[in-house]
Amino acid sequence: MRVLLIGANGYIGRFVADRLLADPAVQLTALGRGDDADVRFDLATGSPGALTRFLDAVHPGVVVNCAGATRGGARELTRHNTVAVATVCEALRRSGCGARLVQVGCSAEYGPSQPGSSTAEDAVPRPGGPYGVSKLAATELVLGSGLDAVVLRVFSPAGPGTPAGSPLGRLAEAMRRAMQSGDGELRLGGLGAQRDFVDVRDVARAVHAASLSAAQGVINIGSGRAVRLRDAAATLARVAGYGGALHELDGPPGALRPTIGHPRTESLGHRVDALGHHRSDALGHHRPDPLQSRGERTDPEHTTPAPYPDGCGSWQQADVRTARDRLGWRPRIALEESLADIWMEAACRI
C-alpha cells in the first residue's frame, strides 16, 4: 500500500511516519514544506492542479493529512488549516488515483462541553476560538467532498515531543527550572481545567488503523477519561522527583494550597510560577501576584481561573466507543508514561 503523508515533520506527523514505516506493507512518501520531505509542497500556497499532477504520478492508495497550524491569528489559521485541506480535497477529486483520505482533526472543533459528560461524534460542534473554527471548517470540507474519507478528532495529545509551548510542556519546563535553580516552591495557575489526554503514539496507531479500514465520517481519538491538569502536575512532579511544593493560584476555595509537599522556609524556597516568573501562570497567561494585590491575599472565591488555551472551557472527555467498534483501536499508553517521557526530554536540558 502506497501512502502519501502530509505533515510528516509535525508533532503528530513524526509518530505517524514512524508507525507507517514499521509496516512492511506500506510504501511511504512524505510531502511537506521542509527540506527533508520527499517532495516539497506548501498546501497553503500551492495549487490543487499541481498537487493533482503529483497524485497522478505517485498514485497513492491513502493520503494522510497531519499538517496544520495550532498558533497564529485567524487568517493564518484559516490558511494552514482550512485552505490547505480544501486544496487536498480538490486535488483528490481531480486525480484519478482514487485515494482514501485520513484527515487529522482535533477536539477543539467541539468547543466547551458539560462537565461530567463524554462527547460523542454526533455532538453539535461549537468551537470556542479561531483554531477550533478553522479545524471544523476543514472537517466539513472533507465530509462534504464526496471522497472516501475519515476525520480523526484527536483530543489532547501528550508524550514524547510534546511542544514546549503547550500546557504540559510548560509545566515540565517550569519544574526543570525550579529543580535547576533549587526553588522549593512553584506557584501554578490554570490547573482547574480537565482534559482527555491521549499519547501521541496511540494517536499514530489510530491513524494507521484508519488507513487500513473502510470507516468514514468522524471518529474520536482519546483516552475516554478526563484528567484535571493539577493532577497531571502532581504526577509530573512525582516522576521528576521534584521535592518542593506546588501552590495553586486559582484552585478550590481556600488559601493558596500546596498540592505536593510542604512549603520551605529557606531563602531558596521563594515562590515562582510555572514559567519561572512571578507574573505568568502555568499556561502563560498574565496574572497579578495574589500576595501583592492591594497588599493582601486574594480571596480565591473571586479569582478567575486562567483559561486552557484551546477554547474548550473547563472540561473535555471523549466518547471513544466508535474508535473501538470501527477501527478496533483502544489507547494503550497510560498518562503517567506520557508524562515521564515529557519529563525525560525536559530533564535533558538541565
C-alpha positions as CSV (number, residue, x, y, z in Angstrom):
1,M,0.0,0.0,0.0
2,R,1.4,3.3,-1.0
3,V,0.7,6.1,1.5
4,L,1.3,9.8,1.0
5,L,1.8,11.5,4.3
6,I,1.4,15.3,4.6
7,G,2.9,17.0,7.6
8,A,5.4,14.3,8.5
9,N,7.6,16.8,10.4
10,G,4.9,17.9,12.8
11,Y,4.3,16.7,16.3
12,I,1.8,14.0,15.4
13,G,3.1,13.5,11.9
14,R,6.5,12.3,13.1
15,F,5.0,9.5,15.1
16,V,2.6,8.6,12.2
17,A,5.6,8.4,9.9
18,D,7.4,6.0,12.3
19,R,4.3,3.9,12.7
20,L,3.7,3.6,8.9
21,L,7.4,2.9,8.2
22,A,7.2,0.0,10.7
23,D,4.6,-1.7,8.5
24,P,6.4,-3.7,5.8
25,A,3.3,-3.5,3.6
26,V,3.4,0.4,3.4
27,Q,5.4,2.4,0.9
28,L,5.6,5.9,2.4
29,T,6.1,9.2,0.6
30,A,6.3,12.4,2.7
31,L,5.1,15.7,1.3
32,G,5.7,18.9,3.2
33,R,7.4,22.3,3.4
34,G,10.7,21.1,4.9
35,D,13.9,20.2,3.2
36,D,13.7,16.7,4.5
37,A,10.4,15.9,2.9
38,D,10.5,13.6,-0.1
39,V,8.5,16.2,-2.1
40,R,8.4,19.9,-1.1
41,F,4.9,21.4,-1.4
42,D,3.2,24.1,0.6
43,L,-0.5,23.3,0.9
44,A,-1.4,26.8,2.0
45,T,0.0,28.4,-1.2
46,G,0.2,25.5,-3.7
47,S,-2.4,25.0,-6.3
48,P,-4.8,22.0,-6.5
49,G,-3.6,21.4,-10.1
50,A,0.0,21.0,-9.1
51,L,-1.0,18.6,-6.3
52,T,-3.2,16.7,-8.7
53,R,-0.3,16.1,-11.1
54,F,1.8,14.7,-8.2
55,L,-1.0,12.4,-7.0
56,D,-1.4,11.0,-10.6
57,A,2.3,10.4,-10.7
58,V,2.7,8.7,-7.3
59,H,-0.8,7.1,-7.3
60,P,-1.2,6.6,-3.5
61,G,-3.9,4.4,-2.1
62,V,-4.1,6.5,1.0
63,V,-3.4,10.2,1.8
64,V,-2.9,11.1,5.4
65,N,-3.0,14.8,6.3
66,C,-1.3,15.7,9.6
67,A,-0.4,19.2,8.5
68,G,-1.8,22.4,10.1
69,A,-1.1,25.2,12.5
70,T,-2.0,25.5,16.1
71,R,-0.9,29.1,16.7
72,G,-1.4,32.4,15.0
73,G,-4.2,34.8,14.0
74,A,-7.4,33.8,12.4
75,R,-6.1,34.5,8.9
76,E,-3.0,32.3,9.4
77,L,-5.0,29.5,11.0
78,T,-7.6,29.6,8.2
79,R,-4.8,29.5,5.5
80,H,-3.0,26.5,7.1
81,N,-5.9,24.5,8.5
82,T,-8.8,25.2,6.1
83,V,-7.5,26.4,2.7
84,A,-4.8,23.7,2.8
85,V,-7.5,21.0,3.3
86,A,-9.6,22.5,0.5
87,T,-6.5,22.1,-1.7
88,V,-6.1,18.4,-0.7
89,C,-9.8,17.6,-1.3
90,E,-9.9,19.4,-4.7
91,A,-6.7,17.7,-5.8
92,L,-8.1,14.2,-4.8
93,R,-11.3,14.9,-6.6
94,R,-9.5,15.8,-9.8
95,S,-7.0,12.9,-9.6
96,G,-7.6,9.5,-11.0
97,C,-5.7,7.8,-8.1
98,G,-8.9,7.2,-6.0
99,A,-7.0,7.5,-2.8
100,R,-8.6,7.3,0.6
101,L,-8.2,10.4,2.8
102,V,-7.4,10.3,6.5
103,Q,-7.7,13.8,8.0
104,V,-6.3,14.5,11.5
105,G,-8.8,16.8,13.2
106,C,-9.0,17.9,16.8
107,S,-11.3,18.1,19.8
108,A,-11.2,22.0,19.7
109,E,-13.8,21.6,17.0
110,Y,-16.3,20.6,19.6
111,G,-15.8,23.6,21.9
112,P,-16.9,23.5,25.6
113,S,-18.9,20.6,26.9
114,Q,-20.9,19.9,30.0
115,P,-18.7,18.8,33.0
116,G,-19.0,15.1,33.6
117,S,-20.2,14.3,30.1
118,S,-18.5,12.3,27.3
119,T,-18.5,14.0,23.9
120,A,-19.6,11.6,21.1
121,E,-19.2,12.2,17.4
122,D,-22.8,13.4,16.9
123,A,-22.4,16.3,19.4
124,V,-23.1,19.7,17.8
125,P,-19.7,21.4,17.4
126,R,-19.4,24.9,18.9
127,P,-15.7,25.8,18.8
128,G,-14.7,28.5,21.2
129,G,-11.8,30.1,19.2
130,P,-10.4,30.6,15.8
131,Y,-8.3,27.4,15.9
132,G,-11.3,25.2,16.5
133,V,-13.3,27.1,13.9
134,S,-10.5,26.6,11.3
135,K,-10.3,22.9,12.0
136,L,-14.1,22.4,12.0
137,A,-14.3,24.1,8.6
138,A,-11.6,21.7,7.3
139,T,-13.7,18.7,8.7
140,E,-16.8,20.0,6.9
141,L,-14.9,20.3,3.7
142,V,-13.7,16.7,4.0
143,L,-17.1,15.3,4.9
144,G,-18.8,17.2,2.0
145,S,-16.1,16.3,-0.6
146,G,-17.7,13.0,-1.7
147,L,-14.3,11.3,-1.1
148,D,-13.6,8.1,0.7
149,A,-12.6,9.9,3.8
150,V,-12.4,9.8,7.6
151,V,-11.7,12.5,10.1
152,L,-10.0,11.6,13.4
153,R,-10.8,14.1,16.1
154,V,-7.8,13.9,18.4
155,F,-8.3,15.1,21.9
156,S,-5.3,16.3,23.9
157,P,-2.1,14.6,22.7
158,A,0.8,14.0,25.1
159,G,4.0,12.1,25.3
160,P,7.4,12.5,23.7
161,G,7.9,15.5,21.5
162,T,5.2,17.5,23.3
163,P,5.6,21.1,22.2
164,A,7.3,23.3,24.9
165,G,4.6,25.9,24.5
166,S,1.7,23.5,25.3
167,P,0.3,23.4,28.9
168,L,2.1,20.1,29.7
169,G,5.3,21.3,28.1
170,R,5.2,24.5,30.1
171,L,4.7,22.6,33.3
172,A,7.7,20.4,32.6
173,E,9.8,23.4,31.7
174,A,8.8,25.2,34.9
175,M,9.7,22.2,37.0
176,R,13.1,21.8,35.2
177,R,13.9,25.5,36.0
178,A,12.8,25.1,39.6
179,M,15.0,22.0,40.1
180,Q,17.9,23.6,38.4
181,S,17.8,26.7,40.5
182,G,16.9,25.0,43.7
183,D,13.5,26.6,44.1
184,G,11.4,24.9,46.8
185,E,8.0,26.1,45.6
186,L,6.2,26.7,42.4
187,R,3.1,28.8,42.1
188,L,0.8,27.5,39.3
189,G,-2.3,28.8,37.8
190,G,-4.8,27.5,35.3
191,L,-4.8,23.9,36.7
192,G,-8.5,23.5,37.1
193,A,-9.2,22.5,33.5
194,Q,-9.9,18.8,32.8
195,R,-8.8,17.3,29.5
196,D,-8.7,13.9,27.9
197,F,-5.0,13.2,27.3
198,V,-4.0,10.6,24.8
199,D,-0.5,9.5,24.0
200,V,0.8,10.6,20.6
201,R,2.0,7.1,19.9
202,D,-1.6,5.8,20.4
203,V,-2.7,8.6,18.0
204,A,-0.3,7.2,15.4
205,R,-1.7,3.7,15.9
206,A,-5.2,5.1,15.3
207,V,-4.1,6.8,12.1
208,H,-2.6,3.6,10.9
209,A,-5.8,1.7,11.7
210,A,-7.9,4.3,9.9
211,S,-5.7,4.0,6.8
212,L,-6.5,0.3,6.6
213,S,-10.2,0.5,7.5
214,A,-13.2,1.4,5.4
215,A,-14.6,3.7,8.2
216,Q,-15.9,7.1,7.1
217,G,-17.2,10.2,8.9
218,V,-15.8,11.5,12.2
219,I,-14.1,9.3,14.9
220,N,-13.0,10.5,18.3
221,I,-9.4,9.5,19.4
222,G,-8.9,9.9,23.1
223,S,-8.4,8.0,26.4
224,G,-12.1,8.3,27.4
225,R,-11.1,9.8,30.7
226,A,-10.8,13.5,31.7
227,V,-7.8,14.4,34.0
228,R,-7.5,17.6,35.9
229,L,-4.4,19.5,35.0
230,R,-3.5,19.8,38.7
231,D,-3.4,16.0,38.9
232,A,-1.2,15.9,35.8
233,A,1.1,18.4,37.5
234,A,1.3,16.2,40.7
235,T,2.1,13.2,38.6
236,L,4.8,15.1,36.7
237,A,6.4,16.2,40.0
238,R,6.5,12.7,41.2
239,V,8.1,11.2,38.1
240,A,10.5,14.2,38.1
241,G,11.5,13.7,41.7
242,Y,10.6,17.3,42.5
243,G,10.5,17.6,46.3
244,G,9.2,21.1,46.5
245,A,5.6,22.3,47.0
246,L,3.2,23.2,44.2
247,H,0.9,26.1,45.1
248,E,-2.2,26.5,43.0
249,L,-3.2,30.1,42.4
250,D,-6.8,29.5,41.3
251,G,-7.9,26.3,43.0
252,P,-10.9,25.4,45.1
253,P,-12.0,27.9,47.8
254,G,-9.3,28.3,50.5
255,A,-5.9,29.8,50.7
256,L,-3.1,29.1,48.3
257,R,-2.8,25.4,48.8
258,P,0.2,23.1,48.3
259,T,-0.7,20.1,46.1
260,I,2.6,18.3,46.8
261,G,5.0,18.5,49.7
262,H,5.2,21.4,52.1
263,P,6.4,25.0,51.7
264,R,10.1,25.5,52.6
265,T,11.1,28.4,54.7
266,E,14.7,28.6,53.4
267,S,15.8,31.5,51.3
268,L,15.8,29.2,48.3
269,G,12.2,28.5,48.8
270,H,10.7,31.6,47.1
271,R,7.6,31.2,45.2
272,V,7.7,31.2,41.4
273,D,5.1,30.5,38.8
274,A,5.1,27.8,36.2
275,L,7.2,29.8,33.8
276,G,9.8,30.7,36.4
277,H,8.4,34.2,36.7
278,H,6.2,36.0,39.2
279,R,3.5,37.3,36.9
280,S,2.5,34.4,34.5
281,D,0.7,31.2,35.3
282,A,1.3,27.7,34.0
283,L,-0.4,28.4,30.8
284,G,1.4,31.6,30.1
285,H,-1.5,34.0,31.0
286,H,-0.6,37.2,32.7
287,R,-1.8,37.2,36.3
288,P,-1.2,39.5,39.3
289,D,0.6,38.1,42.3
290,P,-2.2,37.2,44.8
291,L,0.0,38.2,47.7
292,Q,0.6,41.7,46.2
293,S,-2.9,42.6,45.1
294,R,-3.9,45.6,47.4
295,G,-1.3,44.3,49.9
296,E,-3.3,41.3,50.9
297,R,-4.1,37.7,49.9
298,T,-6.7,37.5,47.2
299,D,-9.9,35.8,48.0
300,P,-9.8,32.6,45.9
301,E,-13.6,32.7,45.5
302,H,-13.1,35.8,43.4
303,T,-10.1,34.6,41.5
304,T,-10.8,33.9,37.8
305,P,-9.1,30.6,36.7
306,A,-6.9,31.1,33.7
307,P,-8.5,29.5,30.7
308,Y,-7.0,26.5,29.0
309,P,-5.9,27.8,25.6
310,D,-8.0,25.6,23.3
311,G,-11.3,27.4,23.7
312,C,-12.9,24.3,25.2
313,G,-13.8,25.6,28.7
314,S,-13.2,23.6,31.9
315,W,-14.0,20.1,30.7
316,Q,-13.5,17.7,27.8
317,Q,-13.8,14.0,27.7
318,A,-14.1,11.8,24.6
319,D,-16.6,9.0,24.0
320,V,-14.2,6.6,22.2
321,R,-16.6,3.7,21.5
322,T,-16.7,4.4,17.8
323,A,-12.9,4.1,17.5
324,R,-13.2,0.8,19.3
325,D,-16.0,-0.5,17.2
326,R,-15.0,0.8,13.8
327,L,-11.2,0.8,14.0
328,G,-10.5,-1.9,16.6
329,W,-8.5,0.8,18.4
330,R,-8.0,1.4,22.1
331,P,-5.5,3.6,23.9
332,R,-2.6,1.6,25.4
333,I,-0.2,4.1,27.0
334,A,-1.1,5.5,30.4
335,L,-0.8,9.2,31.1
336,E,2.0,8.6,33.7
337,E,4.2,7.1,30.9
338,S,3.4,10.0,28.7
339,L,4.4,12.5,31.4
340,A,7.5,10.5,32.2
341,D,8.6,10.9,28.5
342,I,7.8,14.6,28.6
343,W,9.9,15.0,31.7
344,M,12.8,13.0,30.2
345,E,13.0,15.5,27.3
346,A,12.8,18.4,29.7
347,A,15.5,16.9,32.0
348,C,17.9,16.7,29.2
349,R,18.0,20.5,29.2
350,I,19.2,20.7,32.8
